[in-house]
């Protein structure tokens, strides 16, 4: 399996989906959720990008590929006053569902890291 894409086999042949596509789907799913201000990269993301060659990143979203599934790591900034556990559950469900429905790639985990809180 290529490092920059996920490969699926179907009855008609193979399908390769670029990791960038999965990252965009995750970002779009999260951007529609009320209470999220923005994505956050953070220092640890930059270090992880340099040290890792199997992880693919886009601002605030990191993708770890395994043999047949993926893990999504999201770093977000939330609005002051939101109920964080409820927000995180919504994010996890929406990202997992969006990626699996659009790509047929199994999402094993959606980890959410709250990097900051903003008073709006």
Buried (B, 14 or more C-beta within 10 A) or exposed (E): EEEEBBEBEEEEEEBEBEBBBBBEBBBEBBEEBEBBBBBBBBEEBEEBBEEEEEBBBBEBBBBBBEEEBBBBBBBBBBBEEBEEEEBBEBBBEBBBEBBBEBBEBEBEEBEBBBBEEEEE
